[in-house]
Amino acid sequence: MTTTSTAEAGLAGMRDELDRTDLRLLDTLRDRIEICVRIAEYKREHAVPMMQPHRIGVVQERAARFGAANGIDGTFLRRLYDLIIEETCRVEDLVIDGPPTERRTGADEQA
């Protein structure tokens, strides 16, 4: 095997690893949004205001601590969480303002 083909094989392996990591990241984002939907349903059922500014601060501070402990730029994490929080607020607004939904059980989903 030539040096170029060895380098390409090594790079392909790392890209495969990156693709698997990206998939886990996307799965985690989906899970986070699904949890936010459940939170929004709870807020709607119990007349809790959608916006909870103190909670946003808690999430942002936890991300900042994680970044500092793991060598990840704090500005990047703040921007990332700004986007994530913006999307979850949008989804929560849709749920809170929308019609009540019926919970699906595992059996319903398999049908």
C-alpha positions as CSV (number, residue, x, y, z in Angstrom):
1,M,0.0,0.0,0.0
2,T,1.4,3.4,-0.9
3,T,1.6,6.3,1.6
4,T,-1.2,8.1,-0.1
5,S,-3.6,5.1,0.0
6,T,-2.6,4.5,3.6
7,A,-3.4,8.1,4.5
8,E,-6.7,7.9,2.6
9,A,-7.7,4.7,4.4
10,G,-6.8,6.3,7.8
11,L,-8.8,9.4,6.9
12,A,-11.8,7.3,5.8
13,G,-11.7,5.5,9.1
14,M,-11.8,8.8,11.0
15,R,-14.6,10.1,8.8
16,D,-16.6,7.0,9.5
17,E,-16.0,7.6,13.2
18,L,-17.1,11.3,12.8
19,D,-20.2,10.2,10.9
20,R,-21.2,7.8,13.8
21,T,-20.6,10.6,16.3
22,D,-22.7,13.0,14.2
23,L,-25.5,10.5,14.2
24,R,-25.4,10.2,18.0
25,L,-25.5,14.0,18.2
26,L,-28.5,14.2,16.0
27,D,-30.2,11.4,17.9
28,T,-29.5,13.4,21.1
29,L,-31.0,16.6,19.6
30,R,-34.1,14.7,18.6
31,D,-34.4,13.2,22.1
32,R,-34.0,16.7,23.6
33,I,-36.7,18.1,21.4
34,E,-39.0,15.2,22.3
35,I,-38.5,15.9,26.0
36,C,-39.2,19.6,25.4
37,V,-42.5,18.6,23.8
38,R,-43.4,16.7,26.9
39,I,-42.4,19.7,29.0
40,A,-44.6,21.9,26.8
41,E,-47.6,19.5,27.2
42,Y,-47.1,19.7,31.0
43,K,-46.9,23.5,30.9
44,R,-50.1,23.7,28.9
45,E,-51.9,21.3,31.2
46,H,-50.8,23.1,34.3
47,A,-51.0,26.7,33.0
48,V,-47.2,27.2,33.4
49,P,-45.8,30.0,31.3
50,M,-43.7,28.8,28.4
51,M,-40.7,31.1,29.0
52,Q,-38.7,30.3,32.1
53,P,-35.7,32.7,31.9
54,H,-34.0,31.3,35.0
55,R,-33.9,27.8,33.3
56,I,-32.2,29.2,30.2
57,G,-29.5,30.6,32.5
58,V,-29.0,27.2,34.2
59,V,-28.6,25.5,30.9
60,Q,-26.2,28.1,29.6
61,E,-24.1,28.0,32.8
62,R,-23.9,24.2,32.7
63,A,-22.7,24.4,29.1
64,A,-20.1,27.0,30.0
65,R,-18.7,24.9,32.9
66,F,-18.6,21.9,30.6
67,G,-16.7,23.9,27.9
68,A,-14.2,25.2,30.5
69,A,-13.6,21.7,31.9
70,N,-13.2,20.1,28.4
71,G,-11.4,22.8,26.4
72,I,-14.4,23.8,24.3
73,D,-14.8,27.5,23.4
74,G,-17.4,29.1,25.6
75,T,-18.6,31.4,22.9
76,F,-19.2,28.5,20.6
77,L,-21.2,26.7,23.2
78,R,-23.3,29.8,24.0
79,R,-24.1,30.2,20.3
80,L,-24.9,26.5,19.9
81,Y,-27.2,26.6,22.9
82,D,-28.8,29.8,21.7
83,L,-29.8,27.9,18.5
84,I,-31.0,24.9,20.5
85,I,-33.0,26.9,22.9
86,E,-34.5,29.0,20.1
87,E,-35.7,25.8,18.4
88,T,-37.1,24.2,21.6
89,C,-38.9,27.5,22.4
90,R,-40.4,27.5,18.9
91,V,-41.6,23.9,19.4
92,E,-42.9,24.5,22.9
93,D,-44.9,27.5,21.6
94,L,-46.5,25.2,18.9
95,V,-47.4,22.6,21.5
96,I,-48.7,25.1,24.1
97,D,-50.7,27.0,21.5
98,G,-51.9,23.9,19.7
99,P,-54.7,21.5,20.3
100,P,-54.3,18.9,23.1
101,T,-52.5,15.8,21.9
102,E,-53.2,12.2,22.9
103,R,-50.2,10.3,24.2
104,R,-49.2,7.3,22.1
105,T,-48.2,4.2,23.8
106,G,-45.6,1.7,22.6
107,A,-48.5,-0.6,21.5
108,D,-50.0,2.3,19.5
109,E,-46.7,2.9,17.7
110,Q,-46.3,-0.7,16.8
111,A,-49.8,-1.0,15.2
